[in-house]
Amino acid sequence: MKIRLGWQIFLLILLLLGILGYFTARNEGFVKQLPPLPQSEEKIPSISQTELSRGWYYGTELQKKPGTPDNWIYTEAGRSSSWHEP
C-alpha cells in the first residue's frame, strides 16, 4: 500500500502536533506546582529636604518617593532616570 506524499506530510504534521500537545500538557502540570513569585516589598524612603531644595532625585517611575510634589515629572534616562521639578 503506497501513501501519497501529501498524506505522508499530513500524517507527519499530525504526529508532531500530538507530541507537542503531550509535552505542553505535561509542562502545564509542572508550572501549576511552582510557588508564586515573591512580590517586591522594597521600602521607598520619603523625599528628603535636600532633594526638595535641589529639585530632583534619581529613581525609576516605580520609585516615586512619598512626599514628592504633585507637579514634579519623571524623565526616563536609563541609569540617570529621575523625578524633578518641571
Summary of the structure (lengths in Angstrom):
residues: 86
radius of gyration: 27.8
end to end distance: 79.9
largest distance: 87.8
contacts: 141
relative contact order: 0.11
helix: 48%
strand: 10%
